[in-house]
Amino acid sequence: MPEQIAIAGIDSSLGAISSVPLLAIQSVQAKMAVTLVDAQKANLEQIVLQIKKILVSRNASEEEQTNILSKIHLAYDLKAASQVDLFLDASLNGVETLKEAADVLNPKVILVSLKSHGSLTQMGEACGEPKRTVGINLFVGGLEPLGFGEIIRGVKTSSEIVGMVESFLSKLSIKYIISNDFPGFVLNRILFLAINEATQVLYEGVATAEEVDRSFEQSHLLKKGPLALADAIGLDYVNRVLYSLYQSTGKVQYIPSLLLQKYVEAGYWGVKSGKGFYDYEL
């Protein structure tokens, strides 16, 4: 069971709440030592602000906020986290951070990619540790605690490593499934296709955004309709994942809807930009 974790590769430009601050909070609450690593001070400061925002939204007292933040260590270099049991890479720079972690951290560390697309097997081979490399694709639903994720198993990922990641997620009260390493895994492959088709329905004038979402919410297919969910995820991210799925699978149904592309080009990225399929207060 991992007792010390490090999360690296924080991109403050994304704006929306990512899995990083949510993971940090839940790990501290599960009595784990947490280190956040990024070479850019601004990125670390942004994550701390996001952690505070999440805690405030949950009505945490000043004392509770201080207590949690005091147990999250900030570092500018991976060497400061050399003894962690589990390393989570949230970066957007391919496999470079995983490679560095494999070189710098202890030789038994579990290497976890938090990327929601891309070949986990290729990442493991590229960093030279395919048996210790595993993926976690977490479902982020706004400021609520993380409740569901996918464990992505590469071709050479060892069963022992998968078992340790299962224990990690269970300790954080995150339910999960195990997926083999295929484009989109399970959740993204189905969910983003639904979002893309819902966007096309809106574009064709079949129904309003509210009606499209109500069809899902009131039929209990989703707590949020696909368009509201896309806004929460970030339309730029949805667009990027759909393109990645199209490139990986060659299936035309993953080509992003024209309306989605236009919204992204216009800077309508959803909740984080103040406008997407709906309007939001920043």
C-alpha positions as CSV (number, residue, x, y, z in Angstrom):
1,M,0.0,0.0,0.0
2,P,1.5,3.3,-1.0
3,E,2.2,5.7,1.9
4,Q,4.0,8.5,0.1
5,I,3.0,9.9,-3.2
6,A,4.2,12.6,-5.6
7,I,2.2,14.3,-8.4
8,A,4.1,16.2,-11.1
9,G,3.3,18.1,-14.3
10,I,0.8,20.7,-13.2
11,D,-0.4,22.9,-16.0
12,S,-2.1,26.1,-14.6
13,S,-3.0,27.2,-18.1
14,L,-5.8,24.6,-18.2
15,G,-7.9,26.8,-15.8
16,A,-10.4,24.1,-14.9
17,I,-10.2,22.0,-11.8
18,S,-8.1,19.0,-12.7
19,S,-7.7,15.7,-10.9
20,V,-4.4,17.0,-9.2
21,P,-5.9,19.1,-6.4
22,L,-8.7,16.5,-5.8
23,L,-6.2,13.7,-5.6
24,A,-4.0,15.7,-3.2
25,I,-6.9,16.4,-0.8
26,Q,-8.1,12.8,-0.8
27,S,-4.6,11.4,-0.4
28,V,-4.0,13.6,2.7
29,Q,-7.4,12.6,4.1
30,A,-6.3,9.0,3.6
31,K,-3.2,9.7,5.8
32,M,-0.7,9.7,2.9
33,A,2.3,12.1,2.6
34,V,1.8,14.2,-0.6
35,T,4.4,16.1,-2.6
36,L,3.4,18.3,-5.6
37,V,6.2,18.8,-8.0
38,D,6.6,21.4,-10.7
39,A,9.5,23.6,-12.0
40,Q,7.2,26.6,-12.3
41,K,6.3,28.4,-9.0
42,A,3.1,29.8,-10.7
43,N,1.8,26.3,-11.4
44,L,2.2,25.2,-7.8
45,E,0.6,28.4,-6.5
46,Q,-2.4,27.8,-8.9
47,I,-2.9,24.3,-7.5
48,V,-2.8,25.6,-3.9
49,L,-5.5,28.1,-4.9
50,Q,-7.6,25.3,-6.4
51,I,-7.2,23.2,-3.3
52,K,-8.4,26.1,-1.2
53,K,-11.4,26.7,-3.6
54,I,-12.4,23.0,-3.3
55,L,-12.2,23.0,0.5
56,V,-14.2,26.3,0.7
57,S,-16.9,24.7,-1.5
58,R,-17.1,21.8,0.9
59,N,-17.5,24.3,3.9
60,A,-14.2,23.3,5.4
61,S,-13.2,25.4,8.4
62,E,-10.1,27.6,8.4
63,E,-8.5,25.1,10.7
64,E,-9.3,22.2,8.4
65,Q,-8.0,24.0,5.4
66,T,-4.7,24.9,7.2
67,N,-4.4,21.3,8.4
68,I,-4.7,19.8,4.9
69,L,-2.5,22.4,3.2
70,S,0.2,21.8,5.9
71,K,0.5,18.2,4.8
72,I,1.0,18.9,1.1
73,H,4.6,19.6,0.4
74,L,5.7,21.7,-2.7
75,A,8.8,21.0,-4.6
76,Y,10.5,22.3,-7.8
77,D,12.5,19.2,-8.5
78,L,11.7,15.4,-8.5
79,K,14.7,14.7,-6.4
80,A,12.8,16.2,-3.4
81,A,10.4,13.2,-3.8
82,S,13.0,10.5,-4.2
83,Q,11.5,8.2,-1.6
84,V,7.9,8.1,-2.7
85,D,6.1,4.8,-3.3
86,L,3.8,6.1,-6.0
87,F,4.5,8.7,-8.7
88,L,1.7,10.2,-10.7
89,D,2.4,12.1,-13.9
90,A,-0.1,14.8,-14.9
91,S,2.1,16.5,-17.4
92,L,1.4,17.2,-21.1
93,N,5.0,16.6,-22.2
94,G,4.8,13.1,-23.6
95,V,6.9,10.7,-21.5
96,E,9.7,13.0,-20.5
97,T,8.5,13.3,-16.9
98,L,8.0,9.6,-16.5
99,K,11.5,9.0,-17.9
100,E,12.9,11.4,-15.3
101,A,10.9,9.8,-12.5
102,A,12.2,6.3,-13.5
103,D,15.8,7.7,-13.3
104,V,15.5,9.8,-10.2
105,L,13.0,8.1,-7.9
106,N,13.5,4.9,-5.9
107,P,13.8,1.7,-8.0
108,K,10.5,0.3,-6.8
109,V,8.3,3.3,-7.3
110,I,5.0,2.8,-9.1
111,L,5.0,5.0,-12.2
112,V,1.4,6.2,-13.0
113,S,0.3,8.2,-16.0
114,L,-2.8,10.3,-15.5
115,K,-3.1,11.0,-19.2
116,S,-6.6,10.1,-20.5
117,H,-5.3,9.2,-24.0
118,G,-2.2,7.8,-25.6
119,S,-0.6,4.4,-25.4
120,L,0.3,3.3,-21.9
121,T,2.4,0.5,-23.3
122,Q,4.5,2.9,-25.4
123,M,5.0,5.1,-22.3
124,G,6.2,2.2,-20.3
125,E,8.7,1.1,-23.0
126,A,9.9,4.7,-23.5
127,C,10.7,5.2,-19.8
128,G,12.4,1.8,-19.6
129,E,10.1,0.4,-16.9
130,P,7.1,-1.3,-18.6
131,K,6.3,-3.6,-15.7
132,R,6.1,-0.7,-13.2
133,T,4.1,1.6,-15.5
134,V,0.3,1.9,-15.2
135,G,-2.3,4.4,-16.1
136,I,-5.2,5.9,-14.1
137,N,-8.0,7.8,-15.9
138,L,-10.0,9.7,-13.3
139,F,-13.5,11.1,-13.8
140,V,-13.6,14.7,-12.6
141,G,-17.1,16.0,-11.8
142,G,-16.4,19.5,-10.8
143,L,-15.4,20.2,-7.1
144,E,-16.8,16.9,-5.8
145,P,-14.5,14.2,-4.4
146,L,-13.1,11.8,-7.1
147,G,-15.4,8.8,-7.1
148,F,-14.6,6.8,-10.2
149,G,-11.6,5.9,-12.3
150,E,-10.1,3.4,-14.7
151,I,-6.8,1.5,-14.1
152,I,-5.1,1.2,-17.4
153,R,-3.0,-1.9,-17.8
154,G,-0.2,-1.9,-20.3
155,V,0.8,-5.1,-22.1
156,K,3.7,-5.6,-19.7
157,T,2.3,-4.0,-16.6
158,S,2.7,-6.5,-13.7
159,S,-0.3,-7.8,-11.8
160,E,1.4,-6.8,-8.5
161,I,1.6,-3.2,-9.7
162,V,-2.1,-3.2,-10.7
163,G,-3.0,-4.7,-7.3
164,M,-1.1,-1.9,-5.5
165,V,-2.9,0.8,-7.6
166,E,-6.2,-0.9,-6.8
167,S,-5.4,-0.6,-3.1
168,F,-4.4,3.0,-3.5
169,L,-7.8,3.9,-5.2
170,S,-9.7,1.9,-2.7
171,K,-8.1,3.8,0.2
172,L,-9.2,7.0,-1.4
173,S,-12.8,5.7,-1.7
174,I,-12.5,5.8,-5.5
175,K,-14.4,3.0,-7.4
176,Y,-12.7,1.7,-10.5
177,I,-12.6,-0.7,-13.3
178,I,-9.5,-2.2,-15.0
179,S,-9.1,-1.6,-18.7
180,N,-6.6,-2.9,-21.2
181,D,-4.5,-0.4,-23.1
182,F,-6.7,0.6,-26.1
183,P,-7.4,4.1,-27.4
184,G,-9.9,5.9,-25.2
185,F,-10.0,2.9,-22.7
186,V,-13.7,2.5,-21.7
187,L,-15.1,5.7,-20.3
188,N,-13.7,8.2,-22.7
189,R,-14.5,6.0,-25.7
190,I,-18.2,5.9,-24.9
191,L,-18.7,9.2,-23.0
192,F,-16.9,11.5,-25.5
193,L,-18.8,9.9,-28.4
194,A,-22.1,10.8,-26.6
195,I,-20.9,14.4,-26.0
196,N,-19.9,14.7,-29.7
197,E,-23.3,13.4,-30.9
198,A,-25.2,15.6,-28.4
199,T,-23.3,18.6,-29.8
200,Q,-24.3,17.6,-33.3
201,V,-27.9,17.4,-32.2
202,L,-27.7,20.9,-30.9
203,Y,-26.0,22.1,-34.1
204,E,-28.7,20.6,-36.3
205,G,-31.4,22.4,-34.2
206,V,-33.1,19.2,-33.1
207,A,-33.4,20.6,-29.6
208,T,-32.0,23.2,-27.3
209,A,-29.0,22.5,-25.0
210,E,-31.4,22.4,-22.0
211,E,-33.6,19.8,-23.7
212,V,-30.7,17.6,-24.8
213,D,-29.3,17.6,-21.2
214,R,-32.7,17.0,-19.6
215,S,-33.2,13.9,-21.8
216,F,-30.2,12.4,-20.0
217,E,-30.8,13.8,-16.5
218,Q,-34.5,13.0,-16.2
219,S,-34.0,9.5,-17.7
220,H,-31.3,9.0,-15.1
221,L,-28.7,8.1,-17.7
222,L,-26.3,10.8,-16.3
223,K,-26.4,13.1,-13.3
224,K,-25.5,15.9,-15.8
225,G,-26.5,16.0,-19.4
226,P,-23.7,15.5,-22.0
227,L,-23.5,19.2,-22.9
228,A,-23.3,20.5,-19.2
229,L,-20.8,17.7,-18.6
230,A,-18.7,18.8,-21.5
231,D,-18.7,22.3,-20.2
232,A,-17.5,21.0,-16.8
233,I,-14.7,18.9,-18.5
234,G,-13.6,21.8,-20.8
235,L,-14.6,21.9,-24.4
236,D,-11.0,22.4,-25.5
237,Y,-10.1,19.2,-23.7
238,V,-13.1,17.3,-25.2
239,N,-12.1,18.5,-28.7
240,R,-8.5,17.4,-28.1
241,V,-9.5,13.9,-26.9
242,L,-11.9,13.4,-29.7
243,Y,-9.2,14.2,-32.2
244,S,-6.9,11.8,-30.5
245,L,-9.5,9.0,-30.6
246,Y,-10.1,9.7,-34.3
247,Q,-6.4,9.5,-35.0
248,S,-6.0,6.4,-33.0
249,T,-9.0,4.4,-34.2
250,G,-9.7,6.0,-37.7
251,K,-13.4,6.0,-36.8
252,V,-15.1,9.0,-38.3
253,Q,-17.7,9.2,-35.5
254,Y,-14.9,10.7,-33.3
255,I,-14.3,13.7,-35.6
256,P,-15.3,16.6,-33.4
257,S,-18.6,18.2,-34.3
258,L,-18.3,21.4,-36.3
259,L,-20.1,23.4,-33.5
260,L,-17.6,22.0,-30.9
261,Q,-14.7,23.1,-33.1
262,K,-16.2,26.6,-33.6
263,Y,-16.8,27.0,-29.8
264,V,-13.2,26.0,-29.1
265,E,-11.8,28.4,-31.7
266,A,-13.9,31.2,-30.2
267,G,-12.5,30.5,-26.7
268,Y,-15.8,29.2,-25.4
269,W,-14.3,26.4,-23.3
270,G,-17.1,25.9,-20.8
271,V,-17.0,26.6,-17.1
272,K,-13.4,27.7,-16.9
273,S,-13.9,30.4,-19.6
274,G,-17.3,31.6,-18.5
275,K,-19.1,30.4,-21.6
276,G,-19.6,27.1,-23.4
277,F,-23.0,25.6,-24.2
278,Y,-24.1,27.5,-21.1
279,D,-23.0,30.8,-19.5
280,Y,-21.2,30.8,-16.2
281,E,-20.0,33.4,-13.7
282,L,-16.2,33.4,-13.2
